[in-house]
Amino acid sequence: MEGHRAVGVAVDFSPCSKKALKWAVDNLVHKGDYLILVNVQASVQYEEGEMQLWEATGSPLIPLNELVDPHTEKKYGVKPDAETLDFLKTLAAQKEIVVAMKILWGDAREKICECIESIPLSSLVVGNRGLGKIKRAILGSVSNYVVNNGACPVTVVKSHDHE
């Protein structure tokens, strides 16, 4: 990825992460960039032989053409929706960018911050689920944690107004 920016977007294919992805594409990603989708799974669900390697480091970077392969869901435990895949294919062709996904397993807050440094990402965009003050205090905010602990500029895209 030498010479080009690696722009990360934290995705779980929810409406708020799709909004963050769209924002990143409209405002941040330029021709020649790498768009890295960062997906964190709560539990480890992949083939036993690869488990020990990926548990600590996450999956290798998965190119866009592999994401559309039906075996990807079985191998990595993630299934991007068809609408998002179509959007990404069109985007890659129009903006002449490289799209890849990194899948990690564990606590989303910590794994996203680790991913920023290990790839390394030039910047990261995350969605905000719009938790109210009480829920945010109890559950913790992934976006807040990443903003305060990430080693690159982080943009938080609000999904809707807070309570």
Secondary structure, DSSP 8 states (H G I E B T S, - for coil): -TTS-EEEEE--SSHHHHHHHHHHHHHT--TT-EEEEEEEESS--S-HHHHHHHHHH----EEHHHHTSHHHHHHHS----HHHHHHHHHHHHHHT-EEEEEEEES-HHHHHHHHHHHTT-SEEEEEE----HHHHHHH--HHHHHHHH-SS-EEEEESS---
